[in-house]
Each structure stands twice: as C-alpha cells, then as structure tokens.
C-alpha cells in the first residue's frame, strides 16, 4: 500500500511537471487583430496599419510598429491603454507586393509579433492636366475723337449800290446810300484811291463843281440883269 501511494504521488508530480511548463512559459504579451486598409491600392494611396496589443501581466508596450519589406511604419496608441489598446499608423508605399509583420516591444516580458496581410501596390495613373483657361481678351481702347474743322464763312462782297458807285474802303457808315465797311483792326486806312475810285472824293468834287457852276451862273445872271438895266437906262435917256 505505501508503495502504491508513493507511485501515485510520483505520477501526479510527473503530470504536474509536464503540464506546468506550458502554463508558466505561455507568453503574457500578445498582438492580435492586425489589418491594413486598403490591401490593394496605388502609390497615391495612404495605407493604414492597425493592430491590438494586450498583456496578461499588465506590461505596457513601449513601441508598436509594422514592417513592410524594408520599411518600418511607426504606430501610435489610438484607443485603450499601452497594456491593452489599439495602435495605428499610416504611410505611402512604392509599387510592388509586400508581406506585413506587426511588432511590439514590451516594457517587461515577451516581445510579441504578428503576421499581417499581403499588400499589393500599383502605380497611380498620371494626374489629369488642368484645362488651360482661355486668355483674357485685352480691351481695345476707344478711338480718339477726331476734331472736325469748322468751315469759316467766306466774306461776302459788299453789294453795289443802285447807282453803280463803289463804297470807299476807308470810310464807314452810310455815304451816298452805300454801306461802307471799316478796315480790319490793326490795319491802316489806305487813304483815298487815285483815279476816281474814291466815292467821297468824287462827291466832294461834284459838290464843289456844282457850287462853282451855281456861282458862275449866278454871276452870269447878275451880269445879264445889270446889262439889261443899263440898256434900258440908256434907251430911256435917248428917248428923253
């Protein structure tokens, strides 16, 4: 009986030793729920990496990142705590196909890793050139106004009087029924015209000649009257 009990105790101890190492050696720090959005994109896309870190012992993660080929994408805490939270990061990628691996550095204990999805990146199409705006038309300046010359009315010739006399250029006013125009300002009076062209001179000549003729006729008449009287006196004397 004592031997059987000792065998039973050894068997229980052996079972405990076999089962204990996996329990004691199980990692307390883990990564889960790793994802990339989008998994298929172009070089123009920004790829978002997300993963969750948990620690059964409460050991916080000092850093979390994603490895894409030779590129490392740093990730920051966006929800929860450093010992139980969600981390996220984003970046652009070159063209190609890449395997993603999430890594975490724990403050204490095991540093976990997690295989992520495969990301496929293609070249982005060239951007569509912006349409060239039509050139702005340059406003045409209005034509300069051209001054229209004002026609100067021609000086009308003085009308000739009814008697055919020509007005004197040096006189003004009405003389002999003819309207005479004074000479322009700044010009000297040319004086009486030679050769009978001056109406005023002609009038004065006619007036003086008329007076002389009247005087001669008067004297001649007086002479005739005196002669007749003398003749009558002589006849009267002869008769007496």
Secondary structure, DSSP 4 states (H G I P E B T S, - for coil): -HHHHHHHHHHHHHHHHHHHHHHHHS-SEEEEEEEEE-SEEETTSPEEEEEEEEETT-PPEEEEEEEETTEEEEEEEEEE-SSEEEEEEEE---SEEEEEEEEEEESSS---EEEEEEEEEEPPPPPPPPPPPPPPPPPPPPPPPPPPPPPPPPPPPPPPPTT-PPPPTT--EEETTEEEPPPPTT-----SPTTTT-HHHHHHHHHHHHHHHHHHHHHHHHHHHHHHHHHHHHHHHHH-
